[in-house]
Amino acid sequence: MFRVRGRGTLLVILSAGLLILGQPASSQSPELQPSRRAQLRVVLYPFIPEFTYAAETVKRLFEAENPNIDLKVLDLSDNYYAPPEPGKVDPTYIGDVQTDVYELDSVFLADFVQAKKIQPLQDDILLPQNELLKNAYAGSMLNGVRYGSAHWVCGDFLFYSRDHVPSGNISTLKDLEGFVGSDPTFKLLVDLKGRLTLGEFYLGAAYAKYKDWSEVKNHIDPPDTSLESDLIRVLKMCPAGRCRDQIFHELTGIYGQEFALKRSKALIGYSELLHSVLKEGFPDGDLNVTALPLDDAGAVPISWVDSFAVGTGCLGDCYQRAAKFIKFMQRDDIYLKLVLPDRPSFLSNPAGPSPIPAYLLPAKASLYSDPTLTSKAHLYPALKKIIEGASVPTAVGLNQELRTVSSSVDKALSSSDPK
């Protein structure tokens, strides 16, 4: 998903907790003591709104239903995507972690299969194809084999408000330029900083221009200057110096907050960026969305899929524990806890009496028409329409290829940044 747009605690393993079934740890019966419970180690995808709340909620509810399992949640939010130098191992990088269950971005799927780090999943713990978004189903499998239980999907969108509705369809990059207009300050906001962020936008432009992976893969190495030119055009729609700020990149919610304060006409980002928009008090009903065109050949959305995959060393009883966890995470009530967090975090004060939608995109199709969700976040049907037909690229080494091509993109943008 490339949401390297947040901060976390270095490889935090959430504690077993002081309360299990309402009893202090010291008074638990021997069979429920943490040291006697079977352990399940899980990496949750960290770049979601209110991750600390999400991890704490998942742990608390799962252990309440499975008191004989000690759920250890590993937080890789400091370094999920960046591999260490050759010959070194980094336990905060997803590729170096040895665990029972991985919430794995599809950009890594081919790498993990090739390295035999994960195993095919049995059908009895997988949602059937007709219950998943099309791209979620495709993005959790490789060569016809399902290695993951799809959980989230994501991709970049173009957002605007009902106060500034385009006069026609925004189908091409030229259309977007026409919509944004020439006002030097009231223009476009987008995060164009960071290796994986730039690599993803480059790949999006490549799909917009060349349409299919069979052709796109030929334009990653060496870099295609026409695609870099597309991203330069995007940058030139930003107010001078606003879309290449390192602090804004690290705290990308600022772009959503700026949009909420009506300091831009349009906003580009993942759907969950809307959580930051809504936290500023911006009315959900005033939001609009369309597919993001990154080339004049038209908009061809790409997406990423986060799936729960089971490590090859997790067999027997471990696999059964993993199966319980995966089925737990597939439930509507658990999804709704995460997409409608009832409080920002147990570490911060609540923002108000009502949950602020996280605007995460579930892999499970039925949730996009769930009235509990759509009554608070009305864009879900429109987001589904855009994202479920999106391509889901994966290939051995793709993460590293995107990190490499982003260096060239960064240089091209730096030389064109209207500071």
N, C-alpha and C positions, 0 to 999 in steps of 0.2 A: 504493500500500500504506500510505502515511501513516506509515511507520515513522520518524518524525522523533524517534526514541527512541535516539539513539546519537551518537557524535562521530566526526569524521574530520578529515583534513588538507585544507586549502583547495586545491582543484583540483590534487591531486597527480597528476602524470603519471609513472607508474612508468618507471624507466629501462630502456633496452634490455637492460641486464644486462652483467656482465663476462664471462659465459661463454655461448657458443653452441656447442652440440655438443661441449662439453668443452674448447674452445680459448679462450685469452685473446683479448680483442678485438684487441689489437695484432698477433696472429699469424694472424688470419682471412684467408682468401683474399679478394681485392678484391671479388668479386661478393657476399660475405657481410658486408662492412663495413656497420655500421648506416646510414651515409650513402648507401649504394648500394641498400639494401633498400627495397622498396615499403612504404609506411606504411599502416596501417589504424588509424583512431582510433575508440575504442569507449568509450561510457559504460556502466559496469556499475552496476546498481541497488545503492546503497551500504548500505542499512539491513538487513543480514543479519549473523548471528553470524560473528565472525572475518573481517570483510570484507578486511582487509589480507592475511591468508593466502589468501583466495579469489582476490583479484586477482593476487597473486604467482603462485599455482598455475596459474591460467588462462593468464597470460602465458608462464610458463616452458614449460608443456606444449604450448601452441599453437605457439610459435616453434620448439620442438624438432622438431615435425612439419612446420612450414612455414618453413624457414630463410631463405627469400627475403622474408618478411614481417616488418616491424617493428611489433609490436602496441603501441600507445599506449593505456593504460587511464586514463581520466579519472575522478577521484573527486569526486563532487558531494555528499559526505556533510555538508558544512557548510550547504548551502542548496538541496537538490534541488527543494523544493516552493514556496518563497516567492518570488513575483515582486518585482522592484524597484519603486521609485516610478515613476509614469508619466514617460516621456521618458528614463529611464535604462536601462542595460543591465548585467546582472549575469552574468558568465561562470560563476558557480557555480549558477545557476538553470537547470533543464533546458530551460525554454522559450527561453532566450537562447543555448544552446549550439549551435554548428554543427559537426556531426561526421558520421562515416560510418555508424556503427551506434549506435542508442540502445537501452538497456534501459529501456523506457517503461512507466510505470504507466498502467493503463487509464483512470484519471481524466483523463489528458491526451489520450487517443486522438482524440477528436472535435476538440479544438483543433489538434492536429498535422495531421490530415487537412484541416481547413478552411484552415489556413495553408499547405498544400502543402509541409510540412517533411519528410514521409515518402512513400514510394511503395508501391503494391501489390507484394506479393512473388509471385514465380513459384512454381508448384506444386512444382517439383522441389527446392526447398529447404525445404519445409514438411512437417511430420509430418501424416499423414492424420488425419481427424477421429476415427476409431476408436482412435487411439493416444493421444488427449488426454482429460483430464477434460472433462466437458461445459461447465463454466463457463470453462475455459481456452480452449476452441475459440471460444466465444461472445465472450469478452473480448478476443480478439486480432483481431476483425473489426468492420467498421462498414458498415452498409447492404449486407451480403452480400459485402463485399470483404475479403480477408484482408491486413491491413497488417503483421501481426506474427507472429513465431514464438514462441508462448507458452512461457515458461520457468518462472516461479513463479506460484502463486496464494496468496492469504492472506485472512484474515478473523479476527474475534474469536471466541473460544470460552470456555466455562466449564470450568475444571479443578478437580478435587478429588482427595483421596487415598482409598485403600482404608480408611483409618481413620475416615473420615467420609463414608460413602455415604448419599445421600438415601434416605428411606424410600419414595419414589414418584418418578414422572417430574417433572422440572423443565420444565414446558411454558410457564409464564407468569411474568411478573415477580412476581406474588403467590406463586407456588410458590418462586421464588428467595428471596424474603423469608422464607418459612417455613423453608427449609433453613438459611439463614444464622443465623436465630434472634436472640436478644436479648442474648447475652453482649457486654458493652461493649468487650471487647478482642479476642476470638477470633471474627473476623467475615469480611469480604471485603476483598480487595486488588485495586485497579484503578487505572490511571493516568487521572485525570480532569483533566488539565492540558494546555494547549497548543492552539493554534487548530485544527490539522488533526485532532488526536486528538478534540477535542470535536465538530468537524464530522462526523467519521465516526460517532461514537456517536449523534449526533442523526439522521443518515441511517439508521442501523440501527434506531433506534426508529421512524422514519417507515415503513420497510418492514414492521416488525413490526405496526404498526397499520393501514397502508393497503395493504400487500401488493404493489403493482405500481407501476412507475415512472410510468405514466400518471397515477396519483393522487398518488404521492409528490412529484413535481415541483411540485405546487401548494402544498406545505406547507414549502417551504424559504424563500421570501421572499414575505410576511413570516413570521417564526418562528411556529411553532405552540406555544402555551403548554402544551398537553396533552403534547407530546413533551418539553418542558423539564421538566415534572413527572415524567415517567418517569425522567429522568436524575437528578433530585433524589432520587427514591426509591432509585436505585442508590447515590448518594453517602451516603445515610443508613444504608446497610448497612456502611459503612466504619467502622473505629475513628476516633474524633475526630481530625481533622487529618492523617490518614494518606494519603489518596488525592488530595490537591491540593498536593503538595509539589514545588516547582520543581526541586530537586536530584534527587529521585526521578524526575521526568519526564525530565530530561536523561540520567540513568543508569538507565533503566527496568528494567534487569536486577535492580536492588535489590528490586523487587516479587517477582520470581521467587525471589531468595535468601531473602527473608522468608518466603515460602510454604514453601520447602524446610526452613527452620528451625522449621516448624510454628507460625508466628505468625499464621496465618489459616486459616479453614475452607475457603475457596474463593479462586480466582484467575481474573481475567478478562484475556485478552490474546491476542495472536497465538500460533500454535503455536511459533514460534521462541523465545518467552519461556521455553519449557521447557529450552532450552540453559542458561540461568542457574540453573534449578532443579537440573538434573543436575550442574552444576559444583560444587554444594555437597555432592555425595555422596548426594543423594536417589535412591532406587532407581527406575529406570524402571518396573519392574513394579508399583509402588505408585500410579502415576498413573491417573486416569480423566478422561474428557472427555464433555461433552454440548454440544448447541447452546445458544447464549446467547439467552434471552428478554429483550427490552428493552421489552415492553409486555404488558398482560394479554390482548391479542388473540393472543398466541402467538409462537413463535420463527420468524422468517423470515430466514435467514442472507443476508448480502450478502458479496461478495468482490471482490477486486481482482486483476488479472492483470498481471504484468510480462512484456512481450514484447520480443523483439529486432526493431527496425524499422530500415529502411535509409533514410538521408537521400536526398532527391531529387537532390542533387548527386553522389551516388555511383553512377556509371554505368560501363559498360565493364569495364575491368580492376578498378576499385574494387569494382564489384558482385560480380565473381567472388571477390575476396578476402573480401568480406562474406559471401558464400554459404559459403565454406569455414569461416569462423568460426561461423556459425549452425549448420551441420551438426555441427561440433565440439562445440558447447555442447549439442546434442541427445542426445549419446551417454550411455549408462548409466554408463560408467566415469567420465566427467567429472562427471555429476550426483553420483555417490557420493563423489567427492573433496570436493564442497562440502557435502553433507549429513552426511558422516562425516569431518570434518577430522581429519587424523592428528596435528595439533599446534595449539594455540590460535593461534599466530602466530610468525613468525620473529623478532618483536620481544619475545616474552615466553617465560618458561619453560614447558615442557609441564606439563599438570596431571596426567598419568599415562600409563601405557603404552597405554591403550585410547582410541580416539576418543570424544569426547562428542558425541552427535548434535546437529546444529544444529536439527533438527525443522523445517527449511524444507519447504514443500509443492511438490513438482515438478508441472509441468503434464502430465508424461508419466505415464499411468495405470498402466503395468506396474510402476513402481517401488514402488507401495504394497503389492505382494505379493513384492517382492524379498527373499529370505531374508537376504542380507547386511545389508539395512537393518532389516527387522522383527525380526531377532534382537537388535538393539541398541536399537531404538526401537519398542516394540510397539503404540503408538497409531496408527500410520499407517493401517491399515484403517478404524479408527473415524473418524479425521479425514477420510479420503476420503469416507466415507458422508455426513458432515455438509456438507462444502464443495462437492462437485461439483455439487450441485443449486442452489447459491446464485446469486442474481441478481448481475449485474455492471453496475452503473450507469456510464454515461458520457454526457456531453452537453457541448456547447460552453460553456465558462465554469464547469463544475462545481467545479473546484478552488477558484476564487475565490468561488463561492457558498457553499461549505462553510466557507471561511475567514471569510466575512462573518457567516453565521448563528452561528458559534461565539462571536462577541462577545456576542450575546444570551444564549447558553447559559452562558457564563462568568459573566455578571452574575447570572443566576438561581442558579447553584451557589454563587457567593460569598456571596449573601445567605442561603443555607441551610446553609453548611458548619458542621458541629457542632464548632467548635474549642473 
